[in-house]
């Protein structure tokens, strides 16, 4: 979490941090998700953030108890889910347009790309409904009831 805080404080994307530090973007993502970082990765990050390695390690250890409240963590997760949906939407648009172009160039008499657009579109709509909580069959209330049922007490 500390790496994410330091990165966001400087208004850098994960890609920029990866480029500045010489680390792979998947390594940055893994570290930001809370997985352990190797010593060399931490040294690179400390150099990029212009802090001592000990200071970064201290902040990481302090952060292991998460300085975010439950509400902040929930909001961070929700924003990450919204970002994932928009990324999904962009991928859908670009790929479906490409499929229609290929379809038009190879067999303009039959538009088979509609099948891909429909199938993937159903998944995209489902993703959007889930992220924006338009309909929540297995939502927070359902979870709370199930937890209370299994614990045998009210939360």
N, C-alpha and C positions, 0 to 999 in steps of 0.2 A: 504494500500500500504506500510505503514511503517513496518508492521510485515513481509511482503514479502521481503522488502529490508534488514531488519535485518537478516532474515533467510538465504537469498541468500548470504549475506556478510559472513556468517559462513559456507556456502556450505552445509547446512542441507536440507534434503528433508522435505516435509510436514509431512511424517510419523515420522521422527526423532524428529521434533519439537513437534508433538503430544505426543510422548513417553516421551520426556524430561519435558514437561510442565504438563503432566497428563491430557491433554484435548483430546477430541475426534477429530479425523482427520477431520470430517465434520465441526466441530467448527472452526478449523484452516482454512479450505477452505472458509468457510462463512466469516470469518474476513478478509481474504486476498482479497475477492471479494468486500470488502468495506462496508459490513453490520456491524451494531453496535455490539460491544462486551460487555458482562456483566462485572461488576467490578471484580468478582472473576477470570474470564478468563484473564482480563488485568493484574491482580496481578500475576497470574501464568506466563504469558508471560514476564512481567517485571523482575521477578525473574530469569527466564531462560536466558534472554538476559543480565542479570546483570546490569540493569539500574533501576532508581527510577520510580515508577508508574507515578509521575507527569511528568517526562521526556517523557515517552511513550505517555501519554495523550497529551502533548504539540506537539510532533511529529505527532501524529495522527491528531490533529486539523490543524497543518500547512499543512499536506498532504491532507486535505479535498479539497484543491484547486488543488490538483494533481501537483506535481513537475515534472511530465513527460510531455514532449512536445507531440503534437498530433502525430508526427512521431514515437516517442518512444512508445507511447501507441498502435499505429497500429502494430508496430513490436512485442511488447509483446503479443498482441492478436493473431498475425499470428503464433508466435512460440507455443503458447498454442494450436492453431488449429492443427498444425503439430504434436504436442505431442498427441493430441486426436486421430488423424488419425493412428499414429503408435500403440497406445493402441488398437484401433479398429482392426488393422491388426493382432496384436498378439492374441487378443481374437478370431478372425475369424480362424486363423491357428490352435490354440489349440482345439477349440470346434469342428471344422470340422474334424480334425484328430480323435478326440474322437468319433464323430458320425460314421466315417468310420470303426473304430475299433468295435464299438457296432454293426454296420450293418454287418460286416464280421462275428462276433461271433454268431449273432442271425439268420441272413438269408443271407448266402453267395450267394445264387442263384440270388438275385435281389438287386442291389445296389441303394437303395432309398436315400442314403446320398448325391447322386449327386444333387438331387432336392434342398436340403438345401444349399449345396455348391453354386449352381447356383444362387438361390434367394438372399442369403446373399452376394454373390460375386458381384451381380449387385449393391447392396447398398454400398458395400465397394469401388467399382470403382467410383461410383457417389461421394462418400465422398472424395476420392483422387483427382478427377478432380476439385472439389470445393476448397479443401485446397491448392492444388498446382497451382490453377488458369490456368489449361490447356485450358479450354474453359469456358468463363464467360459470359453467356447470360444476367444475371442480375448482372453484375459487377459494378465497380466504375463509369464507363462512363454512364451506364444506370441510376444509382442512381443520378449522377450529373444532367443529362438531365431532370429527373423527378422532382428533387428539383427546378431546374431553371424554368421548366414549371409551377409548382405550385406557385412559388414565383413571377413569371412574370418578372424576371430579371436574368442577368448573374452573376455567382458567381466569 
